[in-house]
Amino acid sequence: MSSSADLARLNIDDFTAHEGRVFEMQAVDRALPLKLIKVEPAGHSGRLGGAFSLVFAAPRDCSLPQAIYPVAHPSLGTMEIFLVPIGPMADGNGYQAIFT
């Protein structure tokens, strides 16, 4: 996997460029592909660049609890992201991360 990314330095534009692309999430027993489905602003916050939300789709057979998971992308590096399951979607099972 890539080097670790500093989440505090990443902003919505860093992810918008990768919308529709596949990231890799490391679960306890396997690596899973996560497709970045949606990148949206999420209001104002003390965060440089504002708050934003990411929605990922995992394979349908993937049902993991909310937790912090290592998520890797070749350009962004490996990020420890808190992912929350949001239910079935057209592309698979949905997971959301919110940066505030």
Secondary structure, DSSP 4 states (H G I P E B T S, - for coil): --PBP-GGG--HHHHHTTTT-EEEEE-SS-EEEEEEEEEEE----SSTT--EEEEEEE-TT----SEEEEEEETTTEEEEEEEEEEEEETTEEEEEEEE-
